[in-house]
């Protein structure tokens, strides 16, 4: 460490920068580098960018592999500022190799172009796939800090060009650069402070705070980019609400998009929303107040049928097609003490069916629902046995030993209580295709298989169909 120098070496400066609160919320490495150039001294920006290049080439300096695996987004900005940083520290061999080598398109962009053009020659396609796999493997291994199982064969060995500095050479050059520019770097600290010197400084808490700030800035950036599209969707919704009935599939589709975005954005605190998005949220709220009928389309023109649906409990209606889909969050007569169940009615009919056809189909679904409610106490017990047996005979065999052990009781056997506790909810769906009998499927979400869960089908007599 030079006399009077604030930082021991390049690692110390990079460590300070990571807690400094600068260059947060960028959309790409190039954008991060631009922000570094604006917020730090040029020497500071060069030190961080060169350190990042060194970190990304952790297995050896390979300029071409670096381009393929780590250069994306604002490519020109990223490459030009990396070249400037490497030239500033004196890594002339790497700079020469990067400038003299032809710029290659990334394997991913080549693969995308092949798909768009229809040029899927086997040899070229295989080469493109190999390139994508190599780039992903290099990036993933870098993020994880290790080479995961199955990836070693996919990761190419670095192939340094002639005259390119080694990692050790670049490390020495970078440390010397930091020492030579200690006054510039000290001014960065004077401008932003050094959180590490605070007596209550907690590195882990500081990293978590940095991640939260980055997430917030990225979300604000998303809002700024999304607002034009949000306004366009709101304009479509207002227009359709003026000329189409609440049961219009087109109106329902746009309404769901708007309400989905509304729910996602309204969950944020006001300080995490742009002024424009806050205004858009108020516009959605005004629409809801002015058009309550749009939010509550009717399932049928026959009020008798609507009354039957209401008897099952409060429900929601949506129109993806010309027929309604109906959902209950808490259907009457279908309580289950180990899983919260939703109920859905699906209708499959011809295009633009007569109102009487819709009413008759809903009547058939209500009839079947009534039979299900009557049989529910026995059926619920059967479903409990089915889920437990499914886990013991099928699902457990696909789990790692440690995961299986979590479901074992003190006697070493699988515990029914632990199995049922892992069921996270379920849906009962009654579907009628034209004049066919109503088909019932019950799906349970389960933590042991988040992708598939457990699916149970009932036969025409309402009995559980078991295939294991």
ZAMARGU-4260 file (C-alpha; in steps of 0.2 Angstrom, whole numbers, plus 5000, padded with zeros to 4 digits):
<rodrens>
0) 5000/5000/5000 | 5007/5017/4995 | 5010/5030/5008 | 4994/5040/5011 | 4984/5029/4999
5) 4966/5025/5005 | 4965/5009/4996 | 4976/4994/4998 | 4974/4988/4980 | 4961/4985/4966
10) 4951/4973/4976 | 4949/4985/4991 | 4943/4999/4979 | 4931/4987/4970 | 4925/4981/4988
15) 4921/5000/4992 | 4912/5003/4976 | 4901/4988/4979 | 4894/4997/4994 | 4895/5015/4988
20) 4877/5015/4980 | 4884/5020/4963 | 4879/5013/4946 | 4863/5004/4952 | 4848/4999/4942
25) 4856/4998/4924 | 4849/4987/4911 | 4865/4980/4904 | 4884/4979/4908 | 4886/4993/4895
30) 4874/5004/4904 | 4882/5000/4921 | 4899/5006/4913 | 4891/5022/4907 | 4884/5026/4924
35) 4901/5022/4932 | 4909/5034/4920 | 4897/5048/4925 | 4897/5045/4944 | 4915/5040/4948
40) 4932/5047/4942 | 4938/5040/4926 | 4951/5031/4936 | 4938/5024/4947 | 4927/5018/4932
45) 4942/5011/4924 | 4947/5001/4939 | 4929/4994/4942 | 4928/4989/4923 | 4945/4981/4922
50) 4941/4971/4938 | 4925/4965/4931 | 4934/4959/4915 | 4947/4950/4926 | 4933/4942/4936
55) 4924/4936/4921 | 4939/4928/4914 | 4942/4919/4930 | 4948/4903/4921 | 4961/4912/4910
60) 4961/4927/4898 | 4951/4923/4882 | 4945/4938/4873 | 4934/4929/4861 | 4926/4918/4874
65) 4923/4934/4884 | 4914/4942/4870 | 4903/4927/4867 | 4898/4924/4885 | 4898/4941/4894
70) 4895/4954/4881 | 4876/4958/4879 | 4864/4972/4879 | 4872/4989/4875 | 4887/4979/4866
75) 4896/4994/4859 | 4896/5004/4875 | 4902/4988/4885 | 4916/4984/4873 | 4922/5002/4870
80) 4923/5006/4889 | 4931/4989/4893 | 4944/4993/4880 | 4947/5010/4887 | 4949/5003/4905
85) 4961/4989/4899 | 4971/5001/4889 | 4972/5013/4904 | 4980/5000/4915 | 4992/4995/4902
90) 4985/4978/4896 | 4990/4982/4878 | 4990/4963/4873 | 4972/4960/4877 | 4967/4977/4869
95) 4976/4972/4853 | 4968/4955/4853 | 4950/4962/4855 | 4953/4976/4842 | 4961/4965/4829
100) 4949/4950/4830 | 4933/4950/4820 | 4917/4954/4829 | 4907/4938/4830 | 4888/4938/4833
105) 4883/4929/4849 | 4878/4910/4847 | 4861/4915/4853 | 4858/4928/4840 | 4864/4917/4827
110) 4852/4903/4832 | 4838/4915/4832 | 4842/4921/4815 | 4843/4903/4809 | 4825/4900/4815
115) 4819/4917/4808 | 4826/4913/4791 | 4822/4895/4790 | 4840/4890/4787 | 4841/4875/4798
120) 4855/4865/4790 | 4860/4851/4802 | 4878/4856/4803 | 4875/4874/4806 | 4861/4871/4818
125) 4872/4859/4828 | 4886/4872/4829 | 4874/4886/4834 | 4867/4875/4848 | 4885/4870/4854
130) 4889/4889/4855 | 4874/4893/4865 | 4877/4878/4877 | 4895/4884/4879 | 4891/4902/4882
135) 4877/4897/4895 | 4889/4885/4903 | 4903/4898/4905 | 4891/4911/4912 | 4882/4899/4924
140) 4899/4892/4931 | 4904/4910/4934 | 4888/4915/4943 | 4889/4899/4954 | 4907/4900/4957
145) 4909/4882/4952 | 4906/4870/4938 | 4889/4861/4941 | 4888/4843/4937 | 4885/4839/4919
150) 4893/4856/4913 | 4912/4852/4913 | 4911/4844/4895 | 4901/4860/4889 | 4914/4873/4895
155) 4927/4876/4883 | 4945/4879/4889 | 4951/4897/4887 | 4962/4899/4871 | 4972/4915/4874
160) 4978/4924/4859 | 4997/4927/4856 | 5004/4941/4866 | 4989/4942/4878 | 4993/4946/4896
165) 4989/4932/4909 | 4977/4935/4923 | 4992/4938/4935 | 4999/4951/4923 | 4982/4960/4923
170) 4981/4959/4942 | 4998/4967/4944 | 4994/4981/4931 | 4977/4985/4939 | 4985/4986/4957
175) 4998/4997/4950 | 4985/5008/4941 | 4975/5010/4957 | 4991/5015/4967 | 4996/5028/4953
180) 4978/5036/4954 | 4976/5035/4973 | 4971/5054/4973 | 4957/5052/4960 | 4951/5037/4970
185) 4951/5046/4986 | 4940/5059/4979 | 4927/5046/4975 | 4927/5041/4993 | 4926/5059/4999
190) 4911/5061/4987 | 4901/5046/4992 | 4908/5041/5009 | 4913/5024/5014 | 4899/5014/5023
195) 4912/5001/5028 | 4920/5013/5041 | 4903/5014/5050 | 4904/5005/5067 | 4888/4996/5064
200) 4892/4991/5046 | 4886/4974/5042 | 4892/4967/5025 | 4877/4955/5023 | 4864/4968/5027
205) 4873/4981/5015 | 4872/4968/5001 | 4854/4965/5004 | 4850/4984/5004 | 4860/4985/4988
210) 4849/4971/4980 | 4833/4980/4986 | 4839/4997/4979 | 4843/4988/4962 | 4826/4979/4962
215) 4817/4996/4965 | 4827/5005/4952 | 4824/4991/4939 | 4805/4991/4943 | 4804/5010/4941
220) 4813/5008/4924 | 4801/4995/4920 | 4786/5007/4924 | 4794/5020/4913 | 4795/5008/4898
225) 4778/5001/4901 | 4767/5016/4904 | 4764/5019/4885 | 4757/5001/4884 | 4747/5003/4899
230) 4739/5018/4893 | 4735/5010/4876 | 4727/4995/4885 | 4717/5007/4896 | 4711/5016/4880
235) 4706/4999/4872 | 4696/4995/4888 | 4687/5011/4888 | 4682/5010/4870 | 4676/4992/4871
240) 4666/4996/4887 | 4656/5009/4877 | 4651/4997/4863 | 4652/4979/4869 | 4642/4969/4882
245) 4650/4964/4898 | 4650/4946/4891 | 4661/4950/4876 | 4676/4939/4875 | 4686/4954/4868
250) 4681/4965/4882 | 4685/4952/4895 | 4702/4949/4888 | 4708/4967/4889 | 4700/4969/4906
255) 4710/4954/4913 | 4726/4962/4906 | 4722/4978/4914 | 4717/4971/4931 | 4732/4959/4931
260) 4744/4974/4929 | 4734/4984/4941 | 4735/4971/4955 | 4754/4969/4951 | 4757/4988/4952
265) 4745/4992/4966 | 4754/4981/4978 | 4769/4993/4978 | 4771/5007/4990 | 4768/5025/4982
270) 4786/5029/4983 | 4790/5014/4973 | 4779/5020/4959 | 4782/5033/4946 | 4770/5048/4945
275) 4763/5042/4928 | 4759/5024/4935 | 4751/5031/4950 | 4740/5041/4938 | 4736/5026/4928
280) 4731/5016/4944 | 4718/5030/4948 | 4712/5029/4930 | 4708/5010/4932 | 4700/5014/4949
285) 4689/5027/4940 | 4684/5014/4927 | 4679/5001/4940 | 4668/5014/4948 | 4660/5019/4932
290) 4657/5002/4924 | 4653/4990/4938 | 4643/4979/4926 | 4659/4976/4916 | 4668/4968/4931
295) 4653/4957/4935 | 4647/4949/4918 | 4632/4937/4920 | 4635/4918/4917 | 4617/4916/4909
300) 4603/4927/4903 | 4592/4915/4914 | 4591/4922/4931 | 4585/4905/4938 | 4602/4898/4932
305) 4611/4913/4940 | 4602/4909/4956 | 4608/4891/4956 | 4626/4897/4953 | 4624/4909/4968
310) 4618/4896/4979 | 4635/4887/4978 | 4643/4903/4984 | 4650/4920/4978 | 4658/4917/4961
315) 4667/4926/4947 | 4663/4925/4928 | 4675/4927/4914 | 4673/4925/4895 | 4688/4918/4886
320) 4676/4912/4872 | 4658/4914/4869 | 4654/4903/4884 | 4658/4908/4902 | 4671/4901/4914
325) 4665/4902/4932 | 4675/4901/4948 | 4671/4899/4967 | 4685/4902/4979 | 4675/4894/4993
330) 4661/4883/4986 | 4648/4877/4998 | 4648/4859/5004 | 4666/4856/4999 | 4676/4860/5014
335) 4692/4851/5016 | 4703/4852/5032 | 4719/4848/5023 | 4717/4859/5007 | 4708/4874/5002
340) 4698/4870/4987 | 4692/4881/4972 | 4678/4875/4961 | 4677/4879/4942 | 4664/4876/4928
345) 4670/4875/4910 | 4658/4874/4895 | 4663/4868/4878 | 4650/4872/4865 | 4648/4878/4847
350) 4653/4896/4842 | 4640/4909/4848 | 4628/4896/4856 | 4610/4901/4859 | 4607/4907/4877
355) 4596/4892/4880 | 4611/4880/4876 | 4622/4889/4889 | 4608/4889/4902 | 4605/4870/4899
360) 4624/4866/4901 | 4625/4876/4917 | 4610/4867/4923 | 4619/4851/4920 | 4635/4857/4929
365) 4625/4863/4944 | 4616/4846/4944 | 4633/4837/4945 | 4639/4849/4958 | 4624/4845/4968
370) 4628/4826/4967 | 4646/4830/4972 | 4641/4840/4987 | 4630/4826/4993 | 4644/4813/4991
375) 4657/4825/4998 | 4660/4818/5015 | 4664/4800/5008 | 4673/4808/4993 | 4684/4819/5004
380) 4690/4803/5014 | 4693/4794/4998 | 4703/4809/4991 | 4714/4809/5007 | 4718/4791/5005
385) 4722/4793/4986 | 4734/4808/4989 | 4743/4798/5003 | 4744/4782/4993 | 4750/4792/4977
390) 4764/4799/4987 | 4769/4783/4995 | 4768/4772/4979 | 4773/4785/4966 | 4780/4802/4971
395) 4792/4796/4985 | 4802/4786/4972 | 4806/4801/4962 | 4813/4811/4977 | 4830/4812/4984
400) 4833/4803/5000 | 4834/4819/5010 | 4818/4825/5004 | 4809/4808/5007 | 4815/4809/5025
405) 4806/4825/5028 | 4790/4815/5026 | 4794/4801/5038 | 4787/4799/5055 | 4796/4793/5071
410) 4793/4775/5065 | 4803/4778/5049 | 4787/4776/5039 | 4779/4789/5028 | 4767/4800/5039
415) 4750/4804/5032 | 4750/4820/5042 | 4766/4826/5034 | 4761/4821/5017 | 4744/4830/5018
420) 4752/4845/5026 | 4763/4847/5010 | 4747/4849/4999 | 4745/4868/4996 | 4728/4869/4989
425) 4718/4862/4975 | 4705/4865/4961 | 4689/4855/4957 | 4685/4857/4938 | 4668/4852/4931
430) 4668/4852/4912 | 4654/4848/4900 | 4658/4845/4881 | 4643/4848/4871 | 4630/4834/4876
435) 4643/4823/4884 | 4642/4819/4903 | 4650/4831/4915 | 4669/4826/4917 | 4676/4830/4935
440) 4695/4832/4938 | 4702/4837/4955 | 4720/4844/4955 | 4730/4846/4971 | 4746/4857/4972
445) 4760/4849/4982 | 4777/4855/4987 | 4785/4838/4983 | 4781/4841/4965 | 4777/4859/4961
450) 4776/4856/4942 | 4763/4841/4942 | 4755/4840/4959 | 4742/4826/4960 | 4728/4824/4948
455) 4712/4814/4952 | 4699/4810/4940 | 4681/4804/4944 | 4672/4792/4933 | 4654/4794/4928
460) 4648/4787/4944 | 4658/4799/4954 | 4671/4786/4960 | 4690/4790/4960 | 4699/4782/4946
465) 4716/4775/4952 | 4730/4770/4940 | 4743/4764/4953
</rodrens>
